[in-house]
Amino acid sequence: MNAYLQELWDKALNIIKNGLTEVSFNTWIKSITPISIEKNTIKLSVPNELTRGVLNNKYKDQITKALKILTSKKYNIEFLISEDDEAITSDELNKIKNKNKSNTKSDTMLNPKYTFDSFVVGNSNRFAHAASLAVAESPAKAYNPLFIYGGVGLGKTHLMHAIGHYILKNNKSLKVVYVSSEKFTNELVNSIKDDKNVEFRNKYRNIDVLLIDDIQFIAGKERTQEEFFHTFNSLYEANKQIILSSDRPPKEISTLEDRLISRFEWGLIADIQPPDFETRIAILKKKADVEKLNVPNDVMVYIATKIKSNIRELEGALIRIVAFSSLTNKEITVDLATEALKDIISSKQSKQITIRLIQEVVSNYYNLKIEDFKSARRTRNVAFPRQIAMYLSRKLTDMSLPKIGEEFGGRDHTTVIHAYEKISANLKVDESLQNAINELTKRITQQ
């Protein structure tokens, strides 16, 4: 971002502010960061999809007019979400943050908002936070690899980014790479297709810190696991730091090779649980403080009481209430919060557990498709998860055995009985299965 654009945007803000209420300005306009200006287009970074939608529908004309007053030119405005790796390139992010040359060489793709300072520590994540900070302070000397696991929206990615930021801030010469397992796989596939294996390996093996998010998604991908196995060994033997995240511990990642499970367990495994009430309140207060939102304490208590599953939903509820207040020009109260969240809360309270829901959760957990459960496939990677889904269908619903069998590809009720009895017997002796069933049950009941 050049100095001209920043100066232009600062002047535009003063014009826009005069035409809005303080709440509207602080909620929708203040969080915008100018990215670039090219010919007739100005790109602006916004924090989330909700903000982008409101800006496009309600405030885009005001922004365009303010810029036209200053430049006598009508610019095309593009709102890009700051967390979208594809929407904002690493080059643009580097320009925003004015990174030095050594850091721009690191293909970090780190979200500037995800730091240790912005992470709210509570009983549910204290251990994972401490482990992450220890690794950030002493890469490859504290815990290697560090494996962080927990449910969706609990802060795993936040900690991964925080580690990367801390290392780069304090070790400017180190090369850090953050990538999702999906992107790693896609790059591998493209390197094979384009005959660029050497370039791919150089990228991931000649670095100091590798952070891979959602590593569970390499399960079942033999070529990806093979490549990552050698990448892991190369980095580990060179005393480079590896940090991984997943939605479950290594032993519960179905179809993950034993040699990878073993290596993932070489270092430290840290889990993150859903936040308790006190932590939920702290998260809401932190979000309100960062976004400069004036939200009464009793409204935060109401949100924390109703939204318990994860941080994303908590923060989303807070933004929804503020947006509702701004759009209706009403004061933020518990009554307004109740009105704003009625659809979310009622759907959470009334949502029934169905066989379809169980199939969705179990298939996602084991990286399968629902169709696999209904197919004739009998390989263990399909048959065992299918039996688990049947077991949970029997435990968590009132459906009859024939009905359950029907939902699993028209299978006989005796097949359901066999599955239930087999899983019940294995639960008595298999601790990893116990953990998997507990995790699946939690996910199903929290949907």
C-alpha positions, -999 to +999 in steps of 0.1 A: +000+000+000+015+033-010+015+066+010-009+082-015-036+056-009-033+058+028-035+095+028-065+094+004-083+068+026-077+088+058-093+119+041-122+098+028-128+085+063-134+120+076-160+126+049-178+093+054-178+097+092-198+129+090-227+111+073-230+082+097-238+075+133-209+066+156-222+031+160-225+025+122-191+040+115-173+020+142-191-012+132-187-012+094-162+015+083-135+016+109-123-020+104-116-014+066-079-015+056-070-001+021-049-026+001-041-012-033-051+012-060-048+002-097-062+023-125-099+026-117-101+001-089-094+004-052-092-028-031-103-027+005-098-054+031-127-062+055-128-087+084-156-110+074-184-119+049-211-101+070-192-069+068-186-072+031-223-078+025-234-048+045-208-026+029-218-036-006-255-032+001-255-001+022-223+019+023-205+013-010-221+044-026-210+066+003-174+054+000-174+059-037-188+094-034-163+104-007-134+092-030-149+111-059-151+143-039-114+140-032-102+128-066-129+139-091-128+102-102-153+074-097-134+044-086-146+008-086-145-005-051-137-041-043-141-055-007-119-085+000-121-106+031-088-105+051-089-142+060-093-153+025-060-165+012-072-164-024-089-130-021-058-112-008-024-123-021+006-127+002+022-098-017-007-075-008-006-086+028+031-080+030+025-045+016-001-038+042+021-049+071+053-034+055+073-066+061+110-065+055+127-084+027+136-114+048+100-120+058+086-115+024+106-146+013+086-167+038+054-180+022+035-174+054+000-164+045-005-155+081-035-136+093-023-104+110-052-106+135-041-140+149-014-133+175-007-144+210-019-110+222-053-115+207-057-151+219-079-154+250-065-180+274-088-201+296-090-235+312-100-251+280-069-240+260-043-231+286-020-261+279-022-257+241-014-220+245+016-226+268+030-253+244+025-230+214+043-201+231+072-224+242+077-235+206+075-200+193+101-188+218+125-217+210+118-233+176+130-269+173+142-268+209+111-272+230+086-296+214+091-310+179+067-317+164+039-298+182+005-314+174-026-293+183-060-308+181-096-298+189-130-292+173-139-267+147-137-230+157-118-235+190-086-216+182-062-241+166-056-220+135-053-189+157-024-205+177-008-217+145-007-182+131+004-168+164+034-191+164+043-180+129+040-143+138+061-146+170+089-165+153+091-141+124+090-111+147+119-124+169+139-144+142+137-123+111+162-145+092+141-177+096+119-190+068+084-199+079+057-216+058+021-219+068-002-240+046-034-261+048-031-298+041-054-293+012-031-267-004-001-289+003-019-318-016-030-295-044+006-282-049+019-318-048-006-329-075+003-299-097+040-305-093+036-341-105+014-330-134+038-302-144+070-323-137+081-298-110+088-323-081+122-307-074+107-272-070+080-286-047+105-304-025+128-274-024+099-252-012+090-274+017+123-289+027+145-258+027+127-239+054+130-234+092+094-237+103+066-257+087+030-252+100+003-274+084-033-269+093-059-296+093-034-324+087-062-350+090-072-343+054-041-362+041-057-394+055-065-418+026-042-399+002-013-423-003+008-401-025+004-371-002+013-392+028+044-406+011+056-371+002+048-356+036+066-385+053+098-376+035+093-339+040+088-345+078+119-366+080+140-341+061+130-312+083+132-332+116+167-345+108+178-309+100+164-298+134+137-277+119+104-270+137+071-287+126+037-277+139+005-296+129-031-291+137-060-316+134-096-321+146-085-353+164-054-369+179-031-388+156-043-423+166-079-414+157-071-402+122-085-431+101-063-444+072-033-424+083-002-445+079+013-459+112+047-444+104+031-409+103+011-415+135+044-425+152+062-394+140+033-371+150+036-385+185+073-379+188+069-344+202+040-329+222+003-334+217-020-306+230-057-305+229-082-276+229-117-280+244-148-259+240-145-227+262-161-226+296-185-198+306-158-175+320-137-179+289-167-173+266-173-140+284-136-130+280-136-139+243-167-116+238-151-088+257-119-091+237-138-091+204-158-060+214-126-042+225-107-050+193-137-040+171-145-010+192-180-022+199-201-009+228-220-039+240-235-041+275-223-067+299-257-084+303-259-089+266-225-106+266-237-128+295-268-137+274-247-146+244-223-167+265-252-185+280-268-194+247-238-201+225-214-227+239-199-247+211-171-227+197-155-193+193-166-185+158-202-188+167-197-167+198-180-139+178-205-143+150-234-138+174-219-107+188-214-092+153-249-102+143-264-083+173-244-052+166-254-053+129-291-058+139-288-028+162-272-007+135-297-016+108-327-012+130-314+019+148-322+003+181-302+003+213-283-030+221-302-047+249-309-083+259-343-080+242-327-069+210-301-097+213-329-123+218-346-110+186-314-109+166-304-145+176-338-161+177-332-181+145-298-193+156-309-203+191-342-218+182-325-240+155-299-251+180-325-260+206-349-277+183-326-295+159-333-333+161-307-360+158-313-379+127-296-408+110-286-384+082-270-361+107-251-390+122-239-402+088-227-367+079-207-363+111-192-398+110-184-396+073-166-363+077-147-376+107-134-405+087-129-386+054-156-406+036-188-398+018-223-407+030-227-428-002-198-450+011-220-461+040-248-471+016-225-489-008-215-525-009-179-517-001-165-539+027-130-527+030-121-519+067-117-481+061-154-481+051-169-510+070-157-500+104-169-464+102-202-477+088-206-499+119-198-469+141-225-449+124-250-477+128-241-480+165-246-443+171-279-444+151-291-471+175-278-451+206-289-416+197-322-420+178-355-438+183-354-454+148-362-491+146-335-516+135-351-521+100-353-483+095-316-479+104-307-507+080-328-491+053-309-458+057-276-477+052-283-489+017-312-512+025-292-535+048-310-562+069-318-554+106-294-583+116-265-563+101-274-534+124-275-557+154-241-572+145-226-537+141-240-525+174-228-556+193-193-554+177-188-518+185-202-523+221-177-552+226-147-532+212-155-502+234-147-523+265-111-528+254-102-501+229-094-467+244-090-450+210-124-462+199-139-449+232-123-415+225-137-415+189-172-424+200-171-397+227-159-371+201-185-381+175-213-380+201-202-345+211-202-333+175-236-349+168-253-334+199-237-300+193-248-297+157 
